[in-house]
């Protein structure tokens, strides 16, 4: 397989050299060029034809936020990873970059104690994301149609004989590409959507606050960063705060949020599995889970538990994912009752949310 071709865009000579050395040390990656600002990067793109771009935010002449829309006009599918500081200001700008079409982000090393620790931090964060994102740019026909694992016979029989099912909560997990996917999904849900919604998006603390605020502006539903004691109720979307797990617990007639900092699961905090496991315990067959775009397999074990309790899982389809990692895991495990394009996801969820209620109303 050909090496992944990367263009580095950063105004710092030190950062350009650091990234070049780190990435070229990996046998699967080649840095084909660098640029000190967006204007020069845009001029180099046709010549270098990279598979992926790393992009700084604060640069002279043309910064990252100005570069992204211009890049997307000509290269709508080219993966772009923002490489920026995660201060309050940097986090807000990086979040803006994600809404403008950036694929993902990696934090520049800060307060890591040593140069070697900084290099290791970049290696561990950046290289896996480059390989996950750039795979969509390269031809890999052997992986285009992954072999699906058949659903267990008991689950197949249950599906065939299942009456219209009433769901009581919608639980969503996502990672890379998630902010854009969530925005698309929530914009399509009406204000009277009958299910309370809880979400885990892999993000640091400052990011989740900005994500909730942005989605609240764009959605007919109320979207907020979850706090302990918040009640899962129709009309509200509760997003796990960065660096905290979100779990659900029934307290009397209400289902409330528990925010805690137990160890990461699947190297993630918040972890989708934590939310899904707790939702399966609380809602049982009334739990409707959704796995959107993201790297890795977080959410797989939680999805298994939801299905075992009689609930259902909806997975985003491969073509509409930025990274088909998390959805792929549940699809290949035979856990996804529906595999849906992002553009049809809201419509499908409205249909599923109303089925059991229509059946009850008709009796």
C-alpha positions in Angstrom: 0.0 0.0 0.0 1.2 3.5 -0.9 2.3 5.8 1.9 -0.2 8.4 3.2 0.9 11.8 1.7 0.6 14.6 4.3 0.9 18.4 3.8 1.8 20.3 7.0 0.5 23.9 7.4 1.9 25.9 10.3 3.6 29.2 10.7 6.1 27.8 13.2 9.3 26.5 11.8 9.8 24.4 14.9 6.4 22.8 14.7 6.8 22.1 10.9 10.1 20.4 11.6 8.8 18.5 14.6 5.8 17.2 12.7 7.8 16.3 9.7 10.3 14.2 11.8 7.5 12.5 13.7 5.4 11.6 10.7 8.3 10.6 8.4 9.5 8.2 11.1 6.3 6.2 10.5 6.7 3.7 7.6 3.2 4.3 6.4 3.3 8.1 6.2 5.3 10.6 4.0 5.3 14.4 4.5 5.2 15.7 0.9 5.4 19.4 1.8 4.9 22.2 4.3 3.5 25.7 4.2 3.7 28.6 6.7 0.1 29.9 6.0 -3.1 29.0 4.2 -2.5 31.0 1.1 0.7 29.1 0.3 -0.9 25.8 1.3 -3.8 26.4 -1.2 -1.3 27.1 -3.9 0.7 23.9 -3.2 -2.3 21.5 -3.0 -2.7 20.9 -6.7 1.1 20.2 -7.1 1.5 18.0 -4.0 -1.9 16.1 -4.2 -1.8 15.1 -0.5 -4.1 12.5 1.1 -4.4 14.7 4.3 -3.6 18.1 5.6 -2.6 19.2 9.1 -3.7 22.8 9.6 -2.8 25.4 12.3 -5.3 28.0 13.2 -3.4 31.2 14.0 -1.2 32.0 11.0 -0.2 35.3 9.2 -1.8 36.3 5.9 -4.4 33.5 5.9 -5.2 31.6 9.1 -6.8 28.2 9.4 -10.4 29.4 9.7 -10.0 31.4 6.5 -8.3 28.6 4.7 -10.8 25.8 5.4 -13.8 27.2 3.4 -11.5 27.9 0.4 -10.0 24.4 0.6 -13.4 22.8 0.8 -14.6 24.5 -2.3 -12.0 22.6 -4.4 -11.4 19.5 -2.1 -14.6 18.7 -0.3 -13.5 15.3 0.8 -9.8 15.9 1.6 -9.2 15.1 5.4 -8.0 18.0 7.4 -6.8 17.7 11.0 -6.5 20.9 13.0 -3.3 21.0 15.0 -3.8 23.8 17.6 -3.6 24.7 21.3 -6.5 23.8 23.5 -6.7 27.1 25.5 -10.2 28.5 25.8 -9.6 30.7 22.8 -7.9 27.9 20.9 -10.7 25.5 21.7 -13.4 27.8 20.5 -11.5 28.4 17.2 -10.9 24.7 16.8 -14.6 24.0 17.3 -15.4 26.6 14.7 -13.0 24.8 12.4 -14.9 21.6 12.9 -18.1 23.3 11.9 -16.4 24.7 8.8 -15.4 21.2 7.6 -12.3 20.1 9.5 -12.3 16.3 10.0 -10.7 16.2 13.4 -8.2 17.9 15.7 -5.1 17.2 17.8 -3.8 19.4 20.6 -0.3 20.9 20.4 1.8 19.5 23.3 1.7 21.8 26.3 2.8 21.3 29.9 4.0 17.8 29.1 7.3 18.1 31.0 9.8 17.3 28.3 10.5 17.3 24.5 10.3 13.5 24.4 6.9 13.5 26.2 5.6 16.1 23.7 6.8 14.0 20.8 5.1 10.9 22.3 1.9 12.8 22.9 1.8 13.9 19.2 2.6 10.4 18.0 -0.1 8.8 20.0 -2.8 11.3 19.1 -1.9 12.3 15.5 -0.7 9.2 13.7 -3.8 7.0 14.4 -6.1 9.8 13.3 -4.1 10.3 10.1 -4.3 6.6 9.3 -8.1 6.4 10.1 -9.0 9.5 8.0 -6.7 9.0 5.0 -8.0 5.5 4.4 -11.1 6.9 2.7 -8.8 8.7 0.3 -7.0 5.6 -0.8 -8.3 2.7 -2.7 -8.8 -0.3 -0.5 -11.4 -2.5 -2.3 -10.8 -5.4 0.0 -12.3 -3.4 2.9 -15.0 -1.6 0.9 -17.6 -4.2 1.9 -16.7 -5.8 5.2 -18.1 -9.2 6.0 -21.0 -8.9 8.3 -21.5 -11.3 11.2 -24.9 -12.9 11.2 -27.1 -11.9 14.1 -27.7 -14.7 16.6 -30.7 -16.9 15.7 -32.6 -15.9 18.8 -32.3 -12.2 17.9 -33.3 -13.0 14.3 -36.4 -14.8 15.5 -37.3 -12.0 17.9 -36.9 -9.4 15.1 -39.2 -11.4 12.8 -42.0 -11.6 15.4 -41.5 -8.2 17.0 -44.7 -6.1 17.4 -44.4 -2.3 17.0 -41.9 -1.3 19.7 -42.2 1.6 22.0 -38.9 3.4 22.8 -38.5 5.6 25.9 -35.1 7.2 25.3 -32.6 7.9 22.5 -28.9 7.3 23.4 -26.2 8.5 20.9 -22.5 7.8 20.7 -20.0 9.4 18.3 -16.4 10.5 17.9 -14.5 11.7 14.8 -16.9 13.7 12.6 -19.5 13.6 15.4 -20.1 17.4 15.8 -21.2 17.7 12.1 -23.2 14.5 12.3 -24.9 15.6 15.5 -25.8 18.9 14.0 -27.3 17.2 10.9 -29.3 14.7 13.0 -30.6 17.2 15.6 -31.6 19.8 13.0 -34.0 17.2 11.6 -35.7 16.3 14.8 -38.9 18.3 15.6 -39.5 20.2 18.9 -42.1 17.6 19.9 -39.8 14.6 19.4 -41.1 12.2 22.1 -37.8 10.8 23.5 -35.3 12.3 25.9 -31.8 12.2 24.4 -28.4 11.6 25.9 -25.2 11.9 24.0 -21.5 11.0 24.4 -19.2 12.8 21.9 -15.5 12.2 22.5 -14.2 15.7 23.3 -12.3 17.6 25.9 -14.1 19.7 28.5 -14.1 23.1 26.8 -15.2 21.6 23.5 -18.3 19.9 24.9 -19.6 23.2 26.3 -19.2 24.9 23.0 -20.7 21.9 21.2 -23.8 22.1 23.4 -24.2 25.8 22.9 -23.8 25.6 19.1 -26.3 22.7 18.8 -28.8 24.5 21.1 -28.8 27.4 18.6 -29.3 25.1 15.6 -31.9 22.7 17.0 -35.5 22.9 17.8 -34.7 20.9 21.0 -32.9 22.3 24.1 -29.3 21.1 24.1 -27.1 21.4 27.2 -24.0 20.0 28.7 -25.2 17.4 31.3 -24.8 17.9 35.0 -25.5 15.4 37.8 -29.2 15.4 38.6 -30.4 16.5 35.2 -33.5 14.6 34.2 -33.8 12.8 30.8 -37.0 14.2 29.4 -38.5 14.8 25.9 -37.4 18.0 24.3 -33.9 18.0 25.9 -30.6 16.8 24.6 -28.0 16.1 27.4 -24.3 16.0 26.3 -21.6 14.3 28.4 -19.1 16.9 29.6 -15.5 16.4 28.5 -13.3 14.3 30.8 -16.4 13.0 32.6 -18.4 9.8 32.1 -22.2 10.2 31.8 -24.4 7.4 33.2 -28.1 7.2 33.8 -29.9 6.1 37.0 -33.6 5.8 37.8 -34.6 7.7 40.9 -38.3 7.3 41.6 -40.2 8.0 38.4 -37.4 10.1 36.9 -34.2 9.0 35.1 -31.3 11.3 36.1 -27.8 11.9 34.9 -24.8 10.8 37.0 -21.5 12.6 36.1 -18.4 10.8 37.4 -14.7 10.4 36.7 -14.1 6.7 37.0 -11.2 5.4 34.8 -11.5 5.8 31.0 -13.0 2.9 29.1 -11.7 2.2 25.6 -9.2 4.9 26.3 -12.1 7.4 26.4 -13.7 9.6 29.0 -16.5 10.2 28.4 -17.0 6.7 27.0 -20.0 5.6 24.9 -20.0 2.2 26.6 -20.6 3.8 30.1 -23.7 5.6 28.8 -25.0 2.7 26.8 -24.6 0.1 29.7 -26.4 2.4 32.1 -29.2 3.1 29.6 -29.7 -0.6 28.9 -30.1 -1.1 32.7 -32.6 1.7 33.1 -34.7 1.5 29.9 -34.3 -2.1 28.8 -36.3 -2.8 25.7 -37.2 0.9 25.6 -33.7 1.9 24.8 -32.9 3.1 21.2 -29.2 3.5 20.7 -27.5 5.3 17.8 -23.8 4.9 16.8 -22.5 7.7 14.6 -19.2 8.2 12.9 -16.1 7.7 14.9 -12.8 5.8 15.4 -12.4 2.7 17.4 -15.0 0.4 19.0 -16.3 2.4 21.9 -20.0 1.6 22.1 -19.7 -2.0 20.9 -20.1 -3.6 24.3 -22.8 -1.2 25.4 -24.7 -1.9 22.1 -24.5 -5.6 22.8 -26.2 -5.0 26.2 -28.9 -2.8 24.7 -29.7 -5.5 22.2 -29.7 -8.3 24.8 -32.2 -6.3 26.9 -34.5 -6.0 23.9 -33.6 -2.5 22.7 -32.4 -1.5 19.2 -29.3 -0.1 17.6 -29.2 2.2 14.6 -25.8 2.6 12.9 -24.7 5.4 10.5 -23.8 3.9 7.1 -20.2 3.8 5.8 -20.4 6.3 2.9 -21.7 9.1 5.2 -19.2 8.6 8.0 -16.0 10.5 8.3 -14.6 7.4 9.9 -16.5 4.1 9.8 -15.0 2.6 12.9 -17.6 2.7 15.7 -20.5 2.0 13.4 -18.6 -0.7 11.6 -17.9 -2.5 14.9 -21.6 -2.8 15.7 -22.6 -3.7 12.2 -20.0 -6.4 11.9 -21.1 -7.8 15.3 -24.7 -8.1 13.9 -26.1 -5.7 16.4 -27.4 -2.9 14.1 -31.2 -3.3 13.4 -30.9 -0.5 10.9 -28.0 1.0 8.9 -28.9 4.5 7.8 -27.3 7.3 5.8 -26.8 10.5 7.9 -29.2 12.4 5.6 -32.0 10.0 6.5 -31.1 9.5 10.1 -33.5 12.0 11.6 -36.4 10.8 9.6 -35.7 7.2 10.6 -35.5 8.1 14.3 -38.8 10.0 14.1 -40.4 6.9 12.6 -38.9 4.6 15.2 -39.8 7.0 18.1 -43.4 7.1 17.0 -44.1 3.5 16.1 -45.0 2.1 19.6 -46.9 5.3 20.5 -49.1 5.1 17.4 -49.8 1.4 18.2 -50.8 2.3 21.8 -53.0 5.2 20.6 -54.8 3.0 18.1 -55.9 0.5 20.8 
